[in-house]
Amino acid sequence: MERIIATQHSVTIENLETADPDVAAFFSEVPDTTMPDVMRKAISLGVVGLRAMDVAGQVALVEREFGKLADGFRSTLGEVEDQIQHRIDANFDPDEAESVSARLGGSIADAYKSANDVLATARGELEKLVRDSFNPDLTTSCVYAITKLVTETRAELDRAFDPAYEDSHLSRLLASIDDYFGASGTVEEVIAGQILPVKEEVMKALQDVRDIIVGQAAAADQRRLSSASGDDFEDKVEDLLRRVAKGYGDTVDRVGTVAGDAGRSKKGDFVVQLREGSRFVVEAKDCSRPITLRGPKGILTALDESIENRSAGFAIAVVKEEGGFPKEVGHFNDYGDDKILCHFGTAGEMLETAYRWARTVLLAEAATAAVDAEVIQAGLDEVREALREIKRIDTKAKAISQGAEDIRSMVAFQLKRATAALDRAAEGLEGSASIAS
């Protein structure tokens, strides 16, 4: 009978026998001297094998459980995948009416249609506007207005230079010539009345008139070049300033010969003291040639010095002749927020406008309560535009005046011809008079 004694540190086997042919065959070949060692190794290897077999059983169990878990995960994952695919199809399939893709496509289509409708409407309105603007049959179109203006202008020119019209330039010129050279005109009457003495008397009278005119012109020119000319212009400026100031309750001081606040400087011809407290200064210049505008010696720098010298808040420079300032200035122009350049005007109207402009600016700056700056600026802009329009109208008037001057020159030329003809006629009369005697 087998006896196996096992302790924690050793195992003793007695009477152990096995009939396993592989084991028997193996140990039959082992020498007796090494038999105990080989047996110990066989037992050790058997124990290790048994332990490995037990672990393998556990591994197989784990593998089976993991296999079950993997199968369940794959099944669940497939269901989730099917649900996600269904949700994607429902939200993004363009064939599904309630999907995001279908709704987005519908929104884009609606927006595209709306944009096309807006563009079509705008295009239609623009085409109609263009057609209306260039329709010569429509009274509000620009083509109709231009055609009408050209037609009226042509008609005016026809009337102005058509001799068939009684008041046209050519009609009056022909009438004047006919008065001299017609069948019963002036020439015939003069020749018949022995015009030589009359001509001499007329020429003498004209010479006297010429002498008077030349003398007055020379005196006026001499006065213009003298200091008295500047005094005369300053008198006109003072009269205008006092007349305007009286309506507002302002006061005017002529201070051109009095030193101001800047030492001995006398810059600033007039100081206008507003009833409300502010003041502005006026420089009067009687110049026939343009004054320098900018630079250290320019009029703008001089006005800044006048403002400082007279403790003023604004300055005006006024000239007697339109050519006293460069063309940039024109009749009237403002510089910065505190300076105006203008010429006097026919009756001082430009200087009066400058006075009221300066007064408005100074009162707006001194106002303690809130003022409507936009209204004030709009008013000044309107004044500026009106003055520019006056400049354009004046230019047109000069062109018209030049046209009239050309016509007068034509008449004068014909009168010279008439005078020369009278001289020749007089020579003929003198010959006939000597024969008669």
C-alpha positions as CSV (number, residue, x, y, z in Angstrom):
1,M,0.0,0.0,0.0
2,E,1.3,3.5,-1.0
3,R,2.2,5.8,1.8
4,I,2.7,9.5,1.2
5,I,3.9,11.8,4.0
6,A,3.8,15.6,3.1
7,T,5.0,18.4,5.3
8,Q,5.6,22.1,4.6
9,H,9.2,21.4,3.8
10,S,9.3,17.8,2.2
11,V,7.2,15.0,0.7
12,T,8.0,11.3,1.4
13,I,6.5,8.6,-0.9
14,E,6.6,4.9,0.0
15,N,5.5,1.9,-2.0
16,L,4.3,4.2,-4.9
17,E,3.9,2.3,-8.2
18,T,2.6,3.4,-11.7
19,A,1.9,1.2,-14.7
20,D,1.9,4.1,-17.2
21,P,4.0,2.7,-20.1
22,D,5.5,6.1,-20.9
23,V,6.7,6.6,-17.3
24,A,8.0,3.1,-17.0
25,A,9.8,3.3,-20.3
26,F,11.4,6.6,-19.3
27,F,12.6,5.4,-15.9
28,S,13.8,2.1,-17.2
29,E,16.5,3.9,-19.1
30,V,17.6,6.0,-16.1
31,P,20.8,4.8,-14.4
32,D,20.4,3.7,-10.8
33,T,22.9,6.3,-9.6
34,T,20.8,9.2,-10.9
35,M,17.4,7.6,-10.3
36,P,16.6,9.6,-7.1
37,D,17.5,12.9,-8.7
38,V,15.5,12.2,-11.8
39,M,12.5,11.1,-9.8
40,R,12.6,14.3,-7.7
41,K,12.7,16.4,-11.0
42,A,9.8,14.3,-12.4
43,I,7.7,15.0,-9.3
44,S,8.7,18.7,-9.4
45,L,7.8,18.9,-13.1
46,G,4.5,17.1,-12.5
47,V,3.6,19.6,-9.8
48,V,4.4,22.5,-12.1
49,G,2.3,20.9,-14.8
50,L,-0.6,20.3,-12.5
51,R,-0.5,23.9,-11.5
52,A,-0.3,25.1,-15.1
53,M,-3.3,22.9,-16.0
54,D,-5.3,24.5,-13.2
55,V,-4.3,28.0,-14.5
56,A,-5.2,27.1,-18.0
57,G,-8.6,26.0,-16.8
58,Q,-9.1,29.5,-15.2
59,V,-7.9,31.1,-18.5
60,A,-10.4,29.2,-20.5
61,L,-13.1,30.2,-18.1
62,V,-12.1,33.9,-18.5
63,E,-11.9,33.5,-22.2
64,R,-15.4,32.1,-22.3
65,E,-16.8,34.9,-20.2
66,F,-15.0,37.6,-22.2
67,G,-16.3,35.9,-25.4
68,K,-19.9,36.2,-24.0
69,L,-19.2,39.9,-23.0
70,A,-17.8,40.7,-26.5
71,D,-20.8,39.1,-28.2
72,G,-23.1,41.1,-26.0
73,F,-21.1,44.3,-26.7
74,R,-21.2,43.7,-30.5
75,S,-24.9,43.1,-30.3
76,T,-25.5,46.3,-28.3
77,L,-23.2,48.2,-30.5
78,G,-25.0,47.1,-33.6
79,E,-28.3,48.3,-32.1
80,V,-26.8,51.6,-31.2
81,E,-25.3,51.9,-34.7
82,D,-28.7,51.2,-36.2
83,Q,-30.3,53.9,-34.0
84,I,-27.7,56.4,-34.9
85,Q,-28.0,55.7,-38.6
86,H,-31.8,56.0,-38.3
87,R,-31.4,59.4,-36.5
88,I,-28.9,60.6,-39.1
89,D,-31.3,59.6,-41.9
90,A,-34.2,61.3,-40.2
91,N,-32.2,64.6,-39.7
92,F,-30.1,64.8,-42.8
93,D,-31.8,62.8,-45.5
94,P,-33.0,65.4,-48.1
95,D,-35.8,63.0,-49.0
96,E,-37.3,63.3,-45.5
97,A,-39.6,66.4,-45.3
98,E,-38.8,67.1,-41.6
99,S,-35.0,66.5,-41.8
100,V,-32.5,69.3,-41.3
101,S,-31.2,68.9,-44.8
102,A,-34.7,69.2,-46.3
103,R,-35.5,72.2,-44.1
104,L,-32.2,73.8,-44.9
105,G,-32.6,73.2,-48.6
106,G,-36.1,74.7,-48.4
107,S,-34.8,77.8,-46.6
108,I,-32.0,78.3,-49.1
109,A,-34.5,77.9,-52.0
110,D,-36.9,80.4,-50.3
111,A,-34.0,82.9,-49.8
112,Y,-32.8,82.5,-53.3
113,K,-36.4,83.1,-54.6
114,S,-36.8,86.1,-52.4
115,A,-33.5,87.5,-53.5
116,N,-34.4,87.0,-57.2
117,D,-37.8,88.7,-56.6
118,V,-36.0,91.7,-54.9
119,L,-33.5,91.9,-57.7
120,A,-36.2,91.6,-60.4
121,T,-38.2,94.4,-58.7
122,A,-35.2,96.7,-58.3
123,R,-34.2,96.0,-61.9
124,G,-37.7,96.9,-63.1
125,E,-37.8,100.1,-61.1
126,L,-34.3,101.1,-62.3
127,E,-35.2,100.4,-65.9
128,K,-38.3,102.5,-65.5
129,L,-36.3,105.3,-63.8
130,V,-33.8,105.3,-66.6
131,R,-36.5,105.2,-69.3
132,D,-38.4,108.0,-67.5
133,S,-35.2,110.1,-67.2
134,F,-34.3,109.8,-70.8
135,N,-37.8,109.9,-72.3
136,P,-38.0,113.0,-74.4
137,D,-41.8,112.9,-74.3
138,L,-42.0,112.9,-70.5
139,T,-42.0,116.5,-69.1
140,T,-40.1,115.4,-65.9
141,S,-37.2,113.7,-67.8
142,C,-33.8,115.3,-68.1
143,V,-33.8,114.9,-71.8
144,Y,-37.0,116.8,-72.1
145,A,-35.7,119.6,-69.9
146,I,-32.4,119.8,-71.9
147,T,-34.3,119.8,-75.2
148,K,-36.7,122.5,-73.9
149,L,-33.8,124.6,-72.7
150,V,-31.9,124.2,-76.0
151,T,-35.0,125.0,-78.0
152,E,-35.8,128.1,-75.8
153,T,-32.2,129.3,-76.0
154,R,-32.1,128.9,-79.8
155,A,-35.4,130.8,-80.0
156,E,-34.0,133.6,-77.8
157,L,-30.9,133.8,-80.0
158,D,-33.0,133.8,-83.1
159,R,-35.1,136.7,-81.7
160,A,-32.0,138.5,-80.5
161,F,-30.3,138.5,-83.9
162,D,-33.1,138.2,-86.4
163,P,-33.6,141.5,-88.2
164,A,-37.3,140.6,-88.6
165,Y,-37.9,141.1,-84.9
166,E,-38.4,144.8,-84.0
167,D,-36.3,144.8,-80.8
168,S,-33.5,142.4,-81.9
169,H,-29.9,143.6,-82.0
170,L,-29.7,143.5,-85.7
171,S,-33.0,145.2,-86.2
172,R,-32.0,148.1,-84.0
173,L,-28.6,148.2,-85.7
174,L,-30.2,148.3,-89.2
175,A,-32.7,150.9,-88.0
176,S,-29.8,153.0,-86.7
177,I,-27.9,152.7,-90.0
178,D,-31.1,153.4,-92.0
179,D,-31.5,156.6,-89.9
180,Y,-28.2,157.7,-91.2
181,F,-28.1,156.4,-94.7
182,G,-31.8,155.9,-95.7
183,A,-33.7,157.8,-98.3
184,S,-34.5,160.6,-95.8
185,G,-31.8,159.8,-93.3
186,T,-29.5,162.0,-91.4
187,V,-26.7,161.9,-94.0
188,E,-29.0,163.3,-96.7
189,E,-30.3,166.0,-94.4
190,V,-26.8,167.0,-93.2
191,I,-25.5,167.1,-96.7
192,A,-28.4,169.2,-97.8
193,G,-27.9,171.6,-95.0
194,Q,-24.2,172.2,-95.5
195,I,-23.0,170.1,-92.5
196,L,-19.5,171.4,-92.2
197,P,-20.1,174.2,-89.7
198,V,-22.4,171.8,-87.7
199,K,-19.7,169.1,-87.7
200,E,-17.1,171.6,-86.5
201,E,-19.3,172.7,-83.7
202,V,-20.1,169.2,-82.7
203,M,-16.5,168.2,-82.8
204,K,-15.6,171.2,-80.6
205,A,-18.3,170.3,-78.2
206,L,-17.1,166.7,-78.1
207,Q,-13.6,167.9,-77.5
208,D,-14.8,170.0,-74.6
209,V,-16.6,167.0,-73.1
210,R,-13.5,164.9,-73.6
211,D,-11.3,167.4,-71.8
212,I,-13.7,167.5,-68.9
213,I,-13.9,163.8,-68.6
214,V,-10.1,163.3,-68.9
215,G,-9.6,166.0,-66.3
216,Q,-12.0,164.4,-63.9
217,A,-10.5,161.0,-64.5
218,A,-7.0,162.3,-63.8
219,A,-8.2,164.0,-60.6
220,A,-9.9,160.8,-59.5
221,D,-6.8,158.7,-60.3
222,Q,-4.6,161.2,-58.4
223,R,-7.0,161.0,-55.4
224,R,-7.0,157.2,-55.6
225,L,-3.2,157.2,-55.4
226,S,-3.2,159.6,-52.5
227,S,-3.9,158.9,-48.8
228,A,-7.3,160.7,-49.3
229,S,-8.5,157.7,-51.3
230,G,-8.1,155.4,-48.3
231,D,-9.8,157.9,-46.1
232,D,-12.8,158.1,-48.5
233,F,-13.2,154.3,-48.4
234,E,-12.9,154.2,-44.7
235,D,-15.6,156.8,-44.4
236,K,-17.9,154.6,-46.5
237,V,-17.0,151.6,-44.4
238,E,-17.7,153.5,-41.2
239,D,-21.1,154.8,-42.5
240,L,-22.1,151.2,-43.3
241,L,-20.9,149.8,-40.0
242,R,-22.7,152.4,-38.0
243,R,-25.9,152.0,-40.0
244,V,-26.0,148.2,-39.4
245,A,-24.8,148.5,-35.7
246,K,-27.7,150.9,-34.9
247,G,-30.2,148.2,-35.7
248,Y,-28.7,145.9,-33.1
249,G,-27.7,148.4,-30.5
250,D,-24.0,147.8,-31.1
251,T,-21.3,150.5,-31.1
252,V,-18.6,151.3,-33.7
253,D,-15.2,152.9,-32.9
254,R,-12.8,154.1,-35.6
255,V,-9.4,153.2,-34.0
256,G,-7.0,153.1,-37.0
257,T,-4.9,155.9,-35.5
258,V,-5.0,154.6,-31.9
259,A,-2.6,152.0,-30.5
260,G,-4.2,148.8,-29.3
261,D,-3.4,146.2,-26.6
262,A,-0.3,144.9,-28.3
263,G,2.1,147.8,-27.5
264,R,2.2,150.5,-30.1
265,S,0.5,148.4,-32.9
266,K,-2.4,150.2,-34.6
267,K,-3.7,147.2,-36.5
268,G,-7.4,147.1,-36.8
269,D,-9.3,150.1,-38.4
270,F,-12.7,149.6,-36.6
271,V,-13.8,147.8,-33.5
272,V,-17.5,146.8,-33.3
273,Q,-18.7,146.2,-29.8
274,L,-21.8,144.0,-29.6
275,R,-24.5,145.0,-27.3
276,E,-24.2,141.5,-25.7
277,G,-20.5,142.0,-24.9
278,S,-18.3,140.4,-27.6
279,R,-16.5,142.4,-30.2
280,F,-14.9,142.0,-33.7
281,V,-12.4,144.1,-35.7
282,V,-12.7,145.4,-39.3
283,E,-9.7,146.1,-41.6
284,A,-10.6,148.4,-44.6
285,K,-8.2,148.2,-47.6
286,D,-8.5,150.4,-50.7
287,C,-6.4,148.3,-53.1
288,S,-6.6,148.0,-56.8
289,R,-4.1,145.1,-56.9
290,P,-4.5,141.7,-55.1
291,I,-3.3,141.6,-51.5
292,T,-1.1,138.6,-50.5
293,L,-3.4,136.1,-48.9
294,R,-1.1,133.8,-46.8
295,G,2.3,133.9,-45.3
296,P,3.9,136.1,-42.7
297,K,2.9,139.3,-44.6
298,G,-0.5,137.9,-45.8
299,I,-3.9,139.4,-44.9
300,L,-4.9,136.3,-42.9
301,T,-1.8,136.8,-40.6
302,A,-2.6,140.5,-40.3
303,L,-6.2,139.7,-39.2
304,D,-4.8,137.3,-36.5
305,E,-2.7,140.2,-35.3
306,S,-5.6,142.6,-35.4
307,I,-7.7,140.2,-33.3
308,E,-5.0,140.1,-30.7
309,N,-4.3,143.8,-30.8
310,R,-8.0,144.8,-30.3
311,S,-9.0,141.9,-28.0
312,A,-11.6,140.7,-30.5
313,G,-13.1,137.3,-31.2
314,F,-13.5,137.8,-35.0
315,A,-12.0,139.8,-37.9
316,I,-13.2,141.1,-41.2
317,A,-11.1,142.4,-44.1
318,V,-13.0,144.4,-46.7
319,V,-11.6,145.9,-49.9
320,K,-13.0,148.5,-52.2
321,E,-12.4,146.9,-55.5
322,E,-13.2,143.3,-56.4
323,G,-9.6,142.8,-57.6
324,G,-8.3,143.7,-54.2
325,F,-8.1,140.0,-53.2
326,P,-6.9,137.0,-55.1
327,K,-9.5,135.1,-57.3
328,E,-9.7,132.4,-54.6
329,V,-11.6,134.8,-52.4
330,G,-14.2,136.0,-54.9
331,H,-16.8,138.4,-53.6
332,F,-16.9,136.7,-50.1
333,N,-15.1,133.9,-48.3
334,D,-14.6,132.7,-44.8
335,Y,-11.4,131.3,-43.4
336,G,-11.2,129.2,-40.2
337,D,-13.8,130.0,-37.6
338,D,-12.9,133.7,-37.1
339,K,-12.1,135.5,-40.3
340,I,-14.0,136.8,-43.4
341,L,-12.6,138.4,-46.5
342,C,-15.0,140.3,-48.8
343,H,-15.3,143.3,-51.1
344,F,-17.5,146.2,-50.2
345,G,-20.2,145.6,-52.8
346,T,-22.2,148.0,-54.8
347,A,-23.9,149.5,-51.7
348,G,-22.0,147.7,-48.9
349,E,-24.2,144.6,-49.1
350,M,-21.2,142.2,-48.8
351,L,-19.8,144.0,-45.8
352,E,-23.3,144.0,-44.1
353,T,-23.4,140.2,-44.7
354,A,-20.0,139.8,-43.1
355,Y,-21.1,141.9,-40.1
356,R,-24.2,139.7,-39.5
357,W,-22.0,136.5,-40.0
358,A,-19.5,137.7,-37.4
359,R,-22.3,138.7,-35.0
360,T,-23.9,135.2,-35.3
361,V,-20.7,133.4,-34.7
362,L,-19.7,135.5,-31.6
363,L,-23.2,135.2,-30.0
364,A,-23.1,131.4,-30.5
365,E,-19.7,131.1,-28.9
366,A,-20.8,133.3,-25.9
367,A,-24.2,131.6,-25.3
368,T,-24.6,130.3,-21.8
369,A,-27.6,128.2,-22.6
370,A,-27.7,125.3,-25.1
371,V,-27.8,126.5,-28.7
372,D,-28.8,124.5,-31.8
373,A,-25.4,124.2,-33.4
374,E,-26.8,122.3,-36.4
375,V,-29.3,125.1,-37.2
376,I,-26.6,127.8,-36.9
377,Q,-24.2,125.8,-39.1
378,A,-27.0,125.2,-41.6
379,G,-27.7,128.9,-41.8
380,L,-24.1,129.8,-42.4
381,D,-23.8,127.1,-45.1
382,E,-26.8,128.5,-46.8
383,V,-25.3,132.0,-46.6
384,R,-22.1,130.7,-48.1
385,E,-24.0,128.9,-51.0
386,A,-26.0,132.1,-51.7
387,L,-22.9,134.2,-51.9
388,R,-21.3,131.7,-54.3
389,E,-24.4,131.8,-56.4
390,I,-24.1,135.7,-56.5
391,K,-20.6,135.2,-57.8
392,R,-21.9,132.9,-60.6
393,I,-24.7,135.3,-61.5
394,D,-22.2,138.2,-61.5
395,T,-20.0,136.3,-63.9
396,K,-22.9,135.7,-66.2
397,A,-23.9,139.4,-66.0
398,K,-20.4,140.4,-67.0
399,A,-20.6,138.0,-70.0
400,I,-23.9,139.6,-71.0
401,S,-22.4,143.0,-70.5
402,Q,-19.4,142.0,-72.6
403,G,-21.9,141.0,-75.4
404,A,-23.6,144.3,-75.2
405,E,-20.2,146.0,-75.3
406,D,-19.4,144.1,-78.4
407,I,-22.6,145.3,-80.1
408,R,-21.8,148.9,-79.0
409,S,-18.4,148.5,-80.6
410,M,-20.0,147.4,-83.8
411,V,-22.3,150.4,-83.7
412,A,-19.3,152.7,-83.0
413,F,-17.5,151.2,-85.9
414,Q,-20.4,151.9,-88.2
415,L,-20.6,155.4,-86.8
416,K,-17.0,155.9,-87.7
417,R,-17.8,154.8,-91.2
418,A,-20.6,157.3,-91.3
419,T,-18.2,160.1,-90.0
420,A,-15.7,159.2,-92.7
421,A,-18.5,159.3,-95.3
422,L,-19.6,162.7,-94.0
423,D,-16.0,164.0,-94.4
424,R,-15.9,162.8,-98.0
425,A,-19.3,164.3,-98.7
426,A,-18.2,167.6,-97.2
427,E,-15.2,167.7,-99.5
428,G,-17.6,167.3,-102.4
429,L,-19.7,170.1,-101.2
430,E,-16.7,172.4,-100.8
431,G,-15.9,171.8,-104.5
432,S,-19.5,172.6,-105.6
433,A,-19.5,175.8,-103.4
434,S,-16.3,177.2,-105.1
435,I,-17.9,176.6,-108.6
436,A,-21.0,178.4,-107.5
437,S,-19.1,181.4,-106.4
